[in-house]
Amino acid sequence: MKQNEWMNDPLVAGIDTTKLQFLQMLVFEGQNLKKEQMLPFLMSIAKKGKNQNISFDDNEIEAIVAALSKYSTPEEAEKINKLMAMKKKR
């Protein structure tokens, strides 16, 4: 996935750029983590988001996932799907 390509997709046009940049950090910092590193990383990102008052509603999440998936490799798309499955379990 090219780093910023998904951020220019019409699917995410209505989402604040601060939120998109936050996700950019999440996606590209977390992409090479091992399975056992993922939970601490996600907890750290959640804390940063909370400190910066960044949150996403369900519509934003769906749009972001669709845009990310559109520009992802099959491996990246699989990671996205796993994260979404974890979210749905919560």
Distance bins in CASP14 RR format, pairs under 12 A and 6 or more apart:
PFRMAT RR
TARGET T0000
AUTHOR 0000-0000-0000
RMODE 2
METHOD distances of the structure
MODEL  1
1 7 0 0 0 0 0 1 0 0 0 0 0
1 9 0 0 0 0 0 1 0 0 0 0 0
1 24 0 0 0 0 0 1 0 0 0 0 0
1 27 1 0 0 1 0 0 0 0 0 0 0
1 28 0 0 0 0 1 0 0 0 0 0 0
1 31 0 0 0 0 1 0 0 0 0 0 0
1 67 0 0 0 0 0 1 0 0 0 0 0
1 68 1 0 0 1 0 0 0 0 0 0 0
1 69 0 0 0 0 1 0 0 0 0 0 0
1 70 0 0 0 0 1 0 0 0 0 0 0
1 71 1 0 1 0 0 0 0 0 0 0 0
1 72 1 0 1 0 0 0 0 0 0 0 0
1 73 1 0 0 1 0 0 0 0 0 0 0
1 74 0 0 0 0 0 1 0 0 0 0 0
1 75 0 0 0 0 0 1 0 0 0 0 0
1 76 1 0 1 0 0 0 0 0 0 0 0
1 77 0 0 0 0 1 0 0 0 0 0 0
1 79 0 0 0 0 0 1 0 0 0 0 0
1 80 0 0 0 0 0 1 0 0 0 0 0
2 8 0 0 0 0 1 0 0 0 0 0 0
2 9 0 0 0 0 0 1 0 0 0 0 0
2 24 0 0 0 0 0 1 0 0 0 0 0
2 27 0 0 0 0 0 1 0 0 0 0 0
2 28 0 0 0 0 0 1 0 0 0 0 0
2 68 0 0 0 0 0 1 0 0 0 0 0
2 70 0 0 0 0 0 1 0 0 0 0 0
2 71 1 0 0 1 0 0 0 0 0 0 0
2 72 0 0 0 0 0 1 0 0 0 0 0
2 73 0 0 0 0 0 1 0 0 0 0 0
2 76 0 0 0 0 0 1 0 0 0 0 0
3 20 0 0 0 0 0 1 0 0 0 0 0
3 21 0 0 0 0 0 1 0 0 0 0 0
3 23 0 0 0 0 0 1 0 0 0 0 0
3 24 1 0 0 1 0 0 0 0 0 0 0
3 25 0 0 0 0 0 1 0 0 0 0 0
3 27 0 0 0 0 1 0 0 0 0 0 0
3 28 1 0 0 1 0 0 0 0 0 0 0
3 29 0 0 0 0 0 1 0 0 0 0 0
3 31 0 0 0 0 0 1 0 0 0 0 0
3 68 0 0 0 0 0 1 0 0 0 0 0
3 71 0 0 0 0 1 0 0 0 0 0 0
4 12 0 0 0 0 0 1 0 0 0 0 0
4 17 0 0 0 0 0 1 0 0 0 0 0
4 20 0 0 0 0 1 0 0 0 0 0 0
4 21 0 0 0 0 1 0 0 0 0 0 0
4 23 0 0 0 0 0 1 0 0 0 0 0
4 24 1 0 0 1 0 0 0 0 0 0 0
4 25 0 0 0 0 0 1 0 0 0 0 0
4 27 0 0 0 0 0 1 0 0 0 0 0
4 28 0 0 0 0 1 0 0 0 0 0 0
4 67 0 0 0 0 0 1 0 0 0 0 0
4 68 0 0 0 0 0 1 0 0 0 0 0
4 71 0 0 0 0 1 0 0 0 0 0 0
5 12 0 0 0 0 0 1 0 0 0 0 0
5 20 0 0 0 0 0 1 0 0 0 0 0
5 24 0 0 0 0 0 1 0 0 0 0 0
5 27 0 0 0 0 0 1 0 0 0 0 0
5 67 0 0 0 0 1 0 0 0 0 0 0
5 68 0 0 0 0 0 1 0 0 0 0 0
5 70 0 0 0 0 1 0 0 0 0 0 0
5 71 1 0 1 0 0 0 0 0 0 0 0
5 72 0 0 0 0 0 1 0 0 0 0 0
6 12 1 0 0 1 0 0 0 0 0 0 0
6 13 0 0 0 0 0 1 0 0 0 0 0
6 15 0 0 0 0 0 1 0 0 0 0 0
6 20 0 0 0 0 1 0 0 0 0 0 0
6 21 0 0 0 0 0 1 0 0 0 0 0
6 23 0 0 0 0 1 0 0 0 0 0 0
6 24 0 0 0 0 1 0 0 0 0 0 0
6 27 0 0 0 0 1 0 0 0 0 0 0
6 28 0 0 0 0 0 1 0 0 0 0 0
6 63 0 0 0 0 0 1 0 0 0 0 0
6 64 0 0 0 0 1 0 0 0 0 0 0
6 65 0 0 0 0 0 1 0 0 0 0 0
6 66 0 0 0 0 1 0 0 0 0 0 0
6 67 1 0 1 0 0 0 0 0 0 0 0
6 68 1 0 1 0 0 0 0 0 0 0 0
6 69 0 0 0 0 1 0 0 0 0 0 0
6 70 1 0 0 1 0 0 0 0 0 0 0
6 71 1 0 1 0 0 0 0 0 0 0 0
6 72 0 0 0 0 1 0 0 0 0 0 0
6 76 0 0 0 0 0 1 0 0 0 0 0
6 77 0 0 0 0 0 1 0 0 0 0 0
6 80 0 0 0 0 0 1 0 0 0 0 0
7 13 0 0 0 0 1 0 0 0 0 0 0
7 14 0 0 0 0 0 1 0 0 0 0 0
7 15 0 0 0 0 1 0 0 0 0 0 0
7 16 0 0 0 0 0 1 0 0 0 0 0
7 17 1 0 0 1 0 0 0 0 0 0 0
7 18 0 0 0 0 0 1 0 0 0 0 0
7 19 0 0 0 0 0 1 0 0 0 0 0
7 20 1 0 1 0 0 0 0 0 0 0 0
7 21 1 0 0 1 0 0 0 0 0 0 0
7 22 0 0 0 0 0 1 0 0 0 0 0
7 23 0 0 0 0 1 0 0 0 0 0 0
7 24 1 0 0 1 0 0 0 0 0 0 0
7 25 0 0 0 0 0 1 0 0 0 0 0
7 27 0 0 0 0 0 1 0 0 0 0 0
7 28 0 0 0 0 0 1 0 0 0 0 0
7 63 0 0 0 0 0 1 0 0 0 0 0
7 64 0 0 0 0 1 0 0 0 0 0 0
7 67 1 0 0 1 0 0 0 0 0 0 0
7 68 0 0 0 0 1 0 0 0 0 0 0
7 70 0 0 0 0 0 1 0 0 0 0 0
7 71 0 0 0 0 1 0 0 0 0 0 0
8 14 0 0 0 0 0 1 0 0 0 0 0
8 15 0 0 0 0 0 1 0 0 0 0 0
8 17 0 0 0 0 0 1 0 0 0 0 0
8 20 0 0 0 0 1 0 0 0 0 0 0
8 24 0 0 0 0 0 1 0 0 0 0 0
8 67 0 0 0 0 1 0 0 0 0 0 0
8 70 0 0 0 0 0 1 0 0 0 0 0
8 71 0 0 0 0 1 0 0 0 0 0 0
9 15 0 0 0 0 0 1 0 0 0 0 0
9 20 0 0 0 0 0 1 0 0 0 0 0
9 63 0 0 0 0 1 0 0 0 0 0 0
9 64 0 0 0 0 1 0 0 0 0 0 0
9 65 0 0 0 0 0 1 0 0 0 0 0
9 66 0 0 0 0 1 0 0 0 0 0 0
9 67 1 0 1 0 0 0 0 0 0 0 0
9 68 0 0 0 0 1 0 0 0 0 0 0
9 69 0 0 0 0 0 1 0 0 0 0 0
9 70 1 0 0 1 0 0 0 0 0 0 0
9 71 1 0 0 1 0 0 0 0 0 0 0
9 72 0 0 0 0 0 1 0 0 0 0 0
10 63 0 0 0 0 1 0 0 0 0 0 0
10 66 0 0 0 0 0 1 0 0 0 0 0
10 67 0 0 0 0 1 0 0 0 0 0 0
10 70 0 0 0 0 0 1 0 0 0 0 0
11 20 0 0 0 0 0 1 0 0 0 0 0
11 59 0 0 0 0 0 1 0 0 0 0 0
11 60 0 0 0 0 0 1 0 0 0 0 0
11 61 0 0 0 0 0 1 0 0 0 0 0
11 62 0 0 0 0 1 0 0 0 0 0 0
11 63 1 0 1 0 0 0 0 0 0 0 0
11 64 1 0 0 1 0 0 0 0 0 0 0
11 65 0 0 0 0 1 0 0 0 0 0 0
11 66 1 0 1 0 0 0 0 0 0 0 0
11 67 1 0 1 0 0 0 0 0 0 0 0
11 68 0 0 0 0 1 0 0 0 0 0 0
11 69 0 0 0 0 1 0 0 0 0 0 0
11 70 1 0 0 1 0 0 0 0 0 0 0
11 71 0 0 0 0 0 1 0 0 0 0 0
12 19 0 0 0 0 1 0 0 0 0 0 0
12 20 1 0 0 1 0 0 0 0 0 0 0
12 21 0 0 0 0 0 1 0 0 0 0 0
12 23 0 0 0 0 1 0 0 0 0 0 0
12 24 0 0 0 0 0 1 0 0 0 0 0
12 56 0 0 0 0 0 1 0 0 0 0 0
12 59 0 0 0 0 0 1 0 0 0 0 0
12 60 0 0 0 0 1 0 0 0 0 0 0
12 61 0 0 0 0 0 1 0 0 0 0 0
12 62 0 0 0 0 0 1 0 0 0 0 0
12 63 1 0 1 0 0 0 0 0 0 0 0
12 64 1 0 1 0 0 0 0 0 0 0 0
12 65 0 0 0 0 0 1 0 0 0 0 0
12 66 0 0 0 0 1 0 0 0 0 0 0
12 67 1 0 1 0 0 0 0 0 0 0 0
12 68 0 0 0 0 1 0 0 0 0 0 0
12 69 0 0 0 0 0 1 0 0 0 0 0
12 70 0 0 0 0 0 1 0 0 0 0 0
12 71 0 0 0 0 0 1 0 0 0 0 0
13 20 0 0 0 0 0 1 0 0 0 0 0
13 60 0 0 0 0 0 1 0 0 0 0 0
13 63 0 0 0 0 1 0 0 0 0 0 0
13 64 0 0 0 0 0 1 0 0 0 0 0
13 67 0 0 0 0 1 0 0 0 0 0 0
14 20 0 0 0 0 1 0 0 0 0 0 0
14 57 0 0 0 0 0 1 0 0 0 0 0
14 59 0 0 0 0 1 0 0 0 0 0 0
14 60 0 0 0 0 1 0 0 0 0 0 0
14 63 0 0 0 0 1 0 0 0 0 0 0
14 64 0 0 0 0 0 1 0 0 0 0 0
14 67 0 0 0 0 0 1 0 0 0 0 0
15 21 0 0 0 0 0 1 0 0 0 0 0
15 22 0 0 0 0 0 1 0 0 0 0 0
15 23 0 0 0 0 1 0 0 0 0 0 0
15 24 0 0 0 0 0 1 0 0 0 0 0
15 54 0 0 0 0 0 1 0 0 0 0 0
15 55 0 0 0 0 0 1 0 0 0 0 0
15 56 0 0 0 0 1 0 0 0 0 0 0
15 57 0 0 0 0 1 0 0 0 0 0 0
15 59 0 0 0 0 1 0 0 0 0 0 0
15 60 1 0 1 0 0 0 0 0 0 0 0
15 61 0 0 0 0 1 0 0 0 0 0 0
15 62 0 0 0 0 0 1 0 0 0 0 0
15 63 1 0 0 1 0 0 0 0 0 0 0
15 64 1 0 0 1 0 0 0 0 0 0 0
15 65 0 0 0 0 0 1 0 0 0 0 0
15 66 0 0 0 0 0 1 0 0 0 0 0
15 67 0 0 0 0 1 0 0 0 0 0 0
16 22 0 0 0 0 1 0 0 0 0 0 0
16 23 0 0 0 0 0 1 0 0 0 0 0
16 52 0 0 0 0 0 1 0 0 0 0 0
16 53 0 0 0 0 0 1 0 0 0 0 0
16 54 0 0 0 0 1 0 0 0 0 0 0
16 55 0 0 0 0 0 1 0 0 0 0 0
16 56 0 0 0 0 1 0 0 0 0 0 0
16 57 0 0 0 0 0 1 0 0 0 0 0
16 60 0 0 0 0 1 0 0 0 0 0 0
16 64 0 0 0 0 0 1 0 0 0 0 0
17 23 0 0 0 0 0 1 0 0 0 0 0
17 24 0 0 0 0 1 0 0 0 0 0 0
17 54 0 0 0 0 0 1 0 0 0 0 0
18 24 0 0 0 0 0 1 0 0 0 0 0
18 25 0 0 0 0 0 1 0 0 0 0 0
18 49 0 0 0 0 0 1 0 0 0 0 0
18 52 1 0 0 1 0 0 0 0 0 0 0
18 53 0 0 0 0 1 0 0 0 0 0 0
18 54 1 0 0 1 0 0 0 0 0 0 0
18 55 0 0 0 0 0 1 0 0 0 0 0
18 56 0 0 0 0 0 1 0 0 0 0 0
19 25 0 0 0 0 0 1 0 0 0 0 0
19 26 0 0 0 0 0 1 0 0 0 0 0
19 49 0 0 0 0 1 0 0 0 0 0 0
19 52 0 0 0 0 1 0 0 0 0 0 0
19 53 0 0 0 0 0 1 0 0 0 0 0
19 54 1 0 1 0 0 0 0 0 0 0 0
19 55 0 0 0 0 1 0 0 0 0 0 0
19 56 1 0 0 1 0 0 0 0 0 0 0
19 57 0 0 0 0 0 1 0 0 0 0 0
19 60 1 0 0 1 0 0 0 0 0 0 0
19 61 0 0 0 0 0 1 0 0 0 0 0
19 63 0 0 0 0 0 1 0 0 0 0 0
19 64 0 0 0 0 1 0 0 0 0 0 0
20 26 0 0 0 0 0 1 0 0 0 0 0
20 27 0 0 0 0 0 1 0 0 0 0 0
20 54 0 0 0 0 0 1 0 0 0 0 0
20 56 0 0 0 0 0 1 0 0 0 0 0
20 60 0 0 0 0 1 0 0 0 0 0 0
20 63 0 0 0 0 0 1 0 0 0 0 0
20 64 1 0 0 1 0 0 0 0 0 0 0
20 67 0 0 0 0 1 0 0 0 0 0 0
20 68 0 0 0 0 0 1 0 0 0 0 0
21 27 0 0 0 0 0 1 0 0 0 0 0
21 28 0 0 0 0 0 1 0 0 0 0 0
21 48 0 0 0 0 0 1 0 0 0 0 0
21 49 0 0 0 0 0 1 0 0 0 0 0
21 52 0 0 0 0 0 1 0 0 0 0 0
21 54 0 0 0 0 1 0 0 0 0 0 0
22 28 0 0 0 0 0 1 0 0 0 0 0
22 29 0 0 0 0 0 1 0 0 0 0 0
22 45 0 0 0 0 1 0 0 0 0 0 0
22 46 0 0 0 0 0 1 0 0 0 0 0
22 48 1 0 0 1 0 0 0 0 0 0 0
22 49 1 0 0 1 0 0 0 0 0 0 0
22 50 0 0 0 0 0 1 0 0 0 0 0
22 51 0 0 0 0 0 1 0 0 0 0 0
22 52 1 0 0 1 0 0 0 0 0 0 0
22 53 0 0 0 0 0 1 0 0 0 0 0
22 54 1 0 1 0 0 0 0 0 0 0 0
22 55 0 0 0 0 0 1 0 0 0 0 0
22 56 0 0 0 0 1 0 0 0 0 0 0
22 60 0 0 0 0 0 1 0 0 0 0 0
22 64 0 0 0 0 0 1 0 0 0 0 0
23 29 0 0 0 0 0 1 0 0 0 0 0
23 30 0 0 0 0 0 1 0 0 0 0 0
23 45 0 0 0 0 1 0 0 0 0 0 0
23 48 0 0 0 0 0 1 0 0 0 0 0
23 49 0 0 0 0 0 1 0 0 0 0 0
23 54 0 0 0 0 1 0 0 0 0 0 0
23 55 0 0 0 0 0 1 0 0 0 0 0
23 56 0 0 0 0 1 0 0 0 0 0 0
23 60 0 0 0 0 1 0 0 0 0 0 0
23 61 0 0 0 0 0 1 0 0 0 0 0
23 63 0 0 0 0 0 1 0 0 0 0 0
23 64 1 0 0 1 0 0 0 0 0 0 0
23 65 0 0 0 0 0 1 0 0 0 0 0
23 67 0 0 0 0 1 0 0 0 0 0 0
23 68 0 0 0 0 1 0 0 0 0 0 0
23 80 0 0 0 0 0 1 0 0 0 0 0
23 83 0 0 0 0 0 1 0 0 0 0 0
24 30 0 0 0 0 0 1 0 0 0 0 0
24 31 0 0 0 0 0 1 0 0 0 0 0
24 45 0 0 0 0 0 1 0 0 0 0 0
24 64 0 0 0 0 0 1 0 0 0 0 0
24 67 0 0 0 0 0 1 0 0 0 0 0
24 68 0 0 0 0 0 1 0 0 0 0 0
24 71 0 0 0 0 0 1 0 0 0 0 0
25 31 0 0 0 0 0 1 0 0 0 0 0
25 41 0 0 0 0 0 1 0 0 0 0 0
25 44 0 0 0 0 0 1 0 0 0 0 0
25 45 1 0 0 1 0 0 0 0 0 0 0
25 48 0 0 0 0 1 0 0 0 0 0 0
25 49 0 0 0 0 0 1 0 0 0 0 0
25 52 0 0 0 0 0 1 0 0 0 0 0
25 54 0 0 0 0 0 1 0 0 0 0 0
26 33 0 0 0 0 0 1 0 0 0 0 0
26 38 0 0 0 0 0 1 0 0 0 0 0
26 41 0 0 0 0 1 0 0 0 0 0 0
26 42 0 0 0 0 1 0 0 0 0 0 0
26 44 0 0 0 0 1 0 0 0 0 0 0
26 45 1 0 1 0 0 0 0 0 0 0 0
26 46 0 0 0 0 1 0 0 0 0 0 0
26 48 0 0 0 0 1 0 0 0 0 0 0
26 49 0 0 0 0 1 0 0 0 0 0 0
26 54 0 0 0 0 0 1 0 0 0 0 0
26 56 0 0 0 0 0 1 0 0 0 0 0
26 64 0 0 0 0 0 1 0 0 0 0 0
26 68 0 0 0 0 0 1 0 0 0 0 0
26 79 0 0 0 0 0 1 0 0 0 0 0
26 80 0 0 0 0 0 1 0 0 0 0 0
26 83 0 0 0 0 1 0 0 0 0 0 0
27 33 0 0 0 0 0 1 0 0 0 0 0
27 41 0 0 0 0 0 1 0 0 0 0 0
27 42 0 0 0 0 0 1 0 0 0 0 0
27 45 0 0 0 0 0 1 0 0 0 0 0
27 64 0 0 0 0 1 0 0 0 0 0 0
27 65 0 0 0 0 0 1 0 0 0 0 0
27 67 0 0 0 0 0 1 0 0 0 0 0
27 68 1 0 0 1 0 0 0 0 0 0 0
27 69 0 0 0 0 0 1 0 0 0 0 0
27 71 0 0 0 0 0 1 0 0 0 0 0
27 72 0 0 0 0 1 0 0 0 0 0 0
27 76 0 0 0 0 1 0 0 0 0 0 0
27 77 0 0 0 0 0 1 0 0 0 0 0
27 79 0 0 0 0 1 0 0 0 0 0 0
27 80 0 0 0 0 1 0 0 0 0 0 0
27 83 0 0 0 0 1 0 0 0 0 0 0
28 41 0 0 0 0 0 1 0 0 0 0 0
28 45 0 0 0 0 0 1 0 0 0 0 0
28 68 0 0 0 0 0 1 0 0 0 0 0
28 72 0 0 0 0 0 1 0 0 0 0 0
28 76 0 0 0 0 0 1 0 0 0 0 0
28 79 0 0 0 0 0 1 0 0 0 0 0
29 37 0 0 0 0 0 1 0 0 0 0 0
29 38 0 0 0 0 0 1 0 0 0 0 0
29 41 1 0 0 1 0 0 0 0 0 0 0
29 42 0 0 0 0 0 1 0 0 0 0 0
29 44 0 0 0 0 1 0 0 0 0 0 0
29 45 0 0 0 0 1 0 0 0 0 0 0
29 48 0 0 0 0 0 1 0 0 0 0 0
30 37 0 0 0 0 1 0 0 0 0 0 0
30 38 1 0 0 1 0 0 0 0 0 0 0
30 39 0 0 0 0 0 1 0 0 0 0 0
30 40 0 0 0 0 0 1 0 0 0 0 0
30 41 1 0 1 0 0 0 0 0 0 0 0
30 42 0 0 0 0 1 0 0 0 0 0 0
30 44 0 0 0 0 0 1 0 0 0 0 0
30 45 0 0 0 0 1 0 0 0 0 0 0
30 76 0 0 0 0 0 1 0 0 0 0 0
30 79 0 0 0 0 1 0 0 0 0 0 0
30 80 0 0 0 0 0 1 0 0 0 0 0
30 83 0 0 0 0 0 1 0 0 0 0 0
31 37 0 0 0 0 0 1 0 0 0 0 0
31 38 0 0 0 0 0 1 0 0 0 0 0
31 41 0 0 0 0 0 1 0 0 0 0 0
31 68 0 0 0 0 0 1 0 0 0 0 0
31 72 0 0 0 0 0 1 0 0 0 0 0
31 73 0 0 0 0 0 1 0 0 0 0 0
31 75 0 0 0 0 1 0 0 0 0 0 0
31 76 1 0 0 1 0 0 0 0 0 0 0
31 78 0 0 0 0 0 1 0 0 0 0 0
31 79 1 0 0 1 0 0 0 0 0 0 0
31 80 0 0 0 0 0 1 0 0 0 0 0
31 83 0 0 0 0 0 1 0 0 0 0 0
32 38 0 0 0 0 0 1 0 0 0 0 0
32 41 0 0 0 0 0 1 0 0 0 0 0
32 75 0 0 0 0 0 1 0 0 0 0 0
32 76 0 0 0 0 0 1 0 0 0 0 0
32 79 0 0 0 0 0 1 0 0 0 0 0
33 39 0 0 0 0 1 0 0 0 0 0 0
33 40 0 0 0 0 1 0 0 0 0 0 0
33 41 1 0 1 0 0 0 0 0 0 0 0
33 42 0 0 0 0 1 0 0 0 0 0 0
33 44 0 0 0 0 0 1 0 0 0 0 0
33 45 0 0 0 0 0 1 0 0 0 0 0
33 79 0 0 0 0 1 0 0 0 0 0 0
33 83 0 0 0 0 0 1 0 0 0 0 0
34 40 0 0 0 0 0 1 0 0 0 0 0
34 41 0 0 0 0 1 0 0 0 0 0 0
34 79 0 0 0 0 0 1 0 0 0 0 0
35 41 0 0 0 0 0 1 0 0 0 0 0
35 42 0 0 0 0 0 1 0 0 0 0 0
35 79 0 0 0 0 0 1 0 0 0 0 0
35 82 0 0 0 0 1 0 0 0 0 0 0
35 86 0 0 0 0 0 1 0 0 0 0 0
37 43 0 0 0 0 0 1 0 0 0 0 0
37 44 0 0 0 0 0 1 0 0 0 0 0
38 44 0 0 0 0 0 1 0 0 0 0 0
38 45 0 0 0 0 0 1 0 0 0 0 0
38 79 0 0 0 0 1 0 0 0 0 0 0
38 82 0 0 0 0 1 0 0 0 0 0 0
38 83 0 0 0 0 1 0 0 0 0 0 0
38 86 0 0 0 0 1 0 0 0 0 0 0
39 45 0 0 0 0 0 1 0 0 0 0 0
39 46 0 0 0 0 0 1 0 0 0 0 0
39 83 0 0 0 0 0 1 0 0 0 0 0
39 86 0 0 0 0 1 0 0 0 0 0 0
40 46 0 0 0 0 0 1 0 0 0 0 0
40 47 0 0 0 0 0 1 0 0 0 0 0
41 47 0 0 0 0 0 1 0 0 0 0 0
41 48 0 0 0 0 0 1 0 0 0 0 0
41 83 0 0 0 0 0 1 0 0 0 0 0
42 48 0 0 0 0 0 1 0 0 0 0 0
42 49 0 0 0 0 0 1 0 0 0 0 0
42 79 0 0 0 0 0 1 0 0 0 0 0
42 82 0 0 0 0 0 1 0 0 0 0 0
42 83 0 0 0 0 1 0 0 0 0 0 0
42 86 0 0 0 0 1 0 0 0 0 0 0
42 87 0 0 0 0 0 1 0 0 0 0 0
42 90 0 0 0 0 0 1 0 0 0 0 0
43 49 0 0 0 0 0 1 0 0 0 0 0
43 50 0 0 0 0 0 1 0 0 0 0 0
44 50 0 0 0 0 0 1 0 0 0 0 0
44 51 0 0 0 0 0 1 0 0 0 0 0
45 51 0 0 0 0 0 1 0 0 0 0 0
45 52 0 0 0 0 0 1 0 0 0 0 0
45 54 0 0 0 0 1 0 0 0 0 0 0
45 83 0 0 0 0 0 1 0 0 0 0 0
46 52 0 0 0 0 0 1 0 0 0 0 0
46 54 0 0 0 0 1 0 0 0 0 0 0
46 55 0 0 0 0 0 1 0 0 0 0 0
46 56 0 0 0 0 0 1 0 0 0 0 0
46 87 0 0 0 0 0 1 0 0 0 0 0
46 90 0 0 0 0 0 1 0 0 0 0 0
47 54 0 0 0 0 0 1 0 0 0 0 0
48 54 1 0 0 1 0 0 0 0 0 0 0
49 55 1 0 0 1 0 0 0 0 0 0 0
49 56 0 0 0 0 1 0 0 0 0 0 0
54 60 0 0 0 0 0 1 0 0 0 0 0
55 61 0 0 0 0 0 1 0 0 0 0 0
56 62 0 0 0 0 1 0 0 0 0 0 0
56 63 0 0 0 0 1 0 0 0 0 0 0
56 64 1 0 0 1 0 0 0 0 0 0 0
56 65 0 0 0 0 0 1 0 0 0 0 0
56 87 0 0 0 0 0 1 0 0 0 0 0
57 63 0 0 0 0 1 0 0 0 0 0 0
57 64 0 0 0 0 0 1 0 0 0 0 0
58 64 0 0 0 0 0 1 0 0 0 0 0
58 65 0 0 0 0 0 1 0 0 0 0 0
58 84 0 0 0 0 0 1 0 0 0 0 0
58 87 0 0 0 0 0 1 0 0 0 0 0
58 88 0 0 0 0 0 1 0 0 0 0 0
59 65 0 0 0 0 0 1 0 0 0 0 0
59 66 0 0 0 0 0 1 0 0 0 0 0
60 66 0 0 0 0 0 1 0 0 0 0 0
60 67 0 0 0 0 0 1 0 0 0 0 0
61 67 0 0 0 0 0 1 0 0 0 0 0
61 68 0 0 0 0 0 1 0 0 0 0 0
61 80 0 0 0 0 0 1 0 0 0 0 0
61 83 0 0 0 0 0 1 0 0 0 0 0
61 84 0 0 0 0 1 0 0 0 0 0 0
61 87 1 0 0 1 0 0 0 0 0 0 0
61 88 0 0 0 0 0 1 0 0 0 0 0
62 68 0 0 0 0 0 1 0 0 0 0 0
62 69 0 0 0 0 0 1 0 0 0 0 0
62 84 0 0 0 0 1 0 0 0 0 0 0
62 87 0 0 0 0 0 1 0 0 0 0 0
63 69 0 0 0 0 0 1 0 0 0 0 0
63 70 0 0 0 0 0 1 0 0 0 0 0
64 70 0 0 0 0 0 1 0 0 0 0 0
64 71 0 0 0 0 0 1 0 0 0 0 0
64 72 0 0 0 0 0 1 0 0 0 0 0
64 80 0 0 0 0 1 0 0 0 0 0 0
64 83 0 0 0 0 0 1 0 0 0 0 0
64 84 0 0 0 0 0 1 0 0 0 0 0
64 87 0 0 0 0 0 1 0 0 0 0 0
65 71 0 0 0 0 0 1 0 0 0 0 0
65 72 0 0 0 0 1 0 0 0 0 0 0
65 76 0 0 0 0 0 1 0 0 0 0 0
65 77 0 0 0 0 1 0 0 0 0 0 0
65 79 0 0 0 0 0 1 0 0 0 0 0
65 80 1 0 0 1 0 0 0 0 0 0 0
65 81 0 0 0 0 1 0 0 0 0 0 0
65 82 0 0 0 0 0 1 0 0 0 0 0
65 83 0 0 0 0 1 0 0 0 0 0 0
65 84 1 0 0 1 0 0 0 0 0 0 0
65 85 0 0 0 0 0 1 0 0 0 0 0
65 87 0 0 0 0 1 0 0 0 0 0 0
65 88 0 0 0 0 0 1 0 0 0 0 0
66 72 0 0 0 0 0 1 0 0 0 0 0
66 77 0 0 0 0 0 1 0 0 0 0 0
66 80 0 0 0 0 1 0 0 0 0 0 0
66 84 0 0 0 0 0 1 0 0 0 0 0
67 77 0 0 0 0 0 1 0 0 0 0 0
67 80 0 0 0 0 0 1 0 0 0 0 0
68 76 1 0 0 1 0 0 0 0 0 0 0
68 77 0 0 0 0 1 0 0 0 0 0 0
68 79 0 0 0 0 1 0 0 0 0 0 0
68 80 1 0 1 0 0 0 0 0 0 0 0
68 81 0 0 0 0 0 1 0 0 0 0 0
68 83 0 0 0 0 1 0 0 0 0 0 0
68 84 0 0 0 0 0 1 0 0 0 0 0
69 76 0 0 0 0 1 0 0 0 0 0 0
69 77 1 0 1 0 0 0 0 0 0 0 0
69 78 0 0 0 0 0 1 0 0 0 0 0
69 79 0 0 0 0 0 1 0 0 0 0 0
69 80 1 0 1 0 0 0 0 0 0 0 0
69 81 0 0 0 0 1 0 0 0 0 0 0
69 83 0 0 0 0 0 1 0 0 0 0 0
69 84 0 0 0 0 1 0 0 0 0 0 0
70 76 0 0 0 0 0 1 0 0 0 0 0
70 77 0 0 0 0 1 0 0 0 0 0 0
70 80 0 0 0 0 0 1 0 0 0 0 0
71 77 0 0 0 0 1 0 0 0 0 0 0
71 80 0 0 0 0 0 1 0 0 0 0 0
72 78 0 0 0 0 1 0 0 0 0 0 0
72 79 0 0 0 0 1 0 0 0 0 0 0
72 80 1 0 0 1 0 0 0 0 0 0 0
72 81 0 0 0 0 1 0 0 0 0 0 0
72 83 0 0 0 0 0 1 0 0 0 0 0
73 79 0 0 0 0 1 0 0 0 0 0 0
73 80 0 0 0 0 0 1 0 0 0 0 0
74 80 0 0 0 0 0 1 0 0 0 0 0
74 81 0 0 0 0 0 1 0 0 0 0 0
75 81 0 0 0 0 0 1 0 0 0 0 0
75 82 0 0 0 0 0 1 0 0 0 0 0
76 82 0 0 0 0 0 1 0 0 0 0 0
76 83 0 0 0 0 0 1 0 0 0 0 0
77 83 0 0 0 0 0 1 0 0 0 0 0
77 84 0 0 0 0 0 1 0 0 0 0 0
78 84 0 0 0 0 0 1 0 0 0 0 0
78 85 0 0 0 0 0 1 0 0 0 0 0
79 85 0 0 0 0 0 1 0 0 0 0 0
79 86 0 0 0 0 0 1 0 0 0 0 0
80 86 0 0 0 0 0 1 0 0 0 0 0
80 87 0 0 0 0 0 1 0 0 0 0 0
81 87 0 0 0 0 0 1 0 0 0 0 0
81 88 0 0 0 0 0 1 0 0 0 0 0
82 88 0 0 0 0 0 1 0 0 0 0 0
82 89 0 0 0 0 0 1 0 0 0 0 0
83 89 0 0 0 0 0 1 0 0 0 0 0
83 90 0 0 0 0 0 1 0 0 0 0 0
84 90 0 0 0 0 0 1 0 0 0 0 0
END
